[in-house]
Each structure stands twice: as structure tokens, then as C-alpha cells.
Amino acid sequence: MSDLTRVQLLWLQGRIENRIRFGHTVREVRLDPYRREVSFAPGSVFAFVRWSSNDYGTVLSR
């Protein structure tokens, strides 16, 4: 099993955006047109941003 921290990112235009704000990735794999998985070395510092909306605007931003 790998020591890497894996983060799955999802992007659906205008609905859901999961992104990395900062940090150095050591690997990136595109799973499909909407999803990708990035990996970070042990001890790395990174920021994960989660945003979603509905027909009325933003419902979640962390």
C-alpha cells in the first residue's frame, strides 16, 4: 500500500467544484472527464476547496 495521500477531485460545471488551492502534487490521474485523483507525498501541506451550488446560488463553500 502506498504512503501517498490521495484526493479525488470532481468538477461539474456550475454545480460542484472540488479543487486543490495549493500544494505540490506528485501524481495526477484523470479518471474521466469530470474526475481526477491527485496524490501528495507524506507530510505535504495542501488546501482542498469544496464548492457547490443549486438553482439559487452557492449552497456550500469550504
Secondary structure by P-SEA (a helix, b strand, c coil): cccbbbbbbbbccccbbbbbcbbbbcccccccccbbbbbbcccbbbbbbbbbcccccccccc
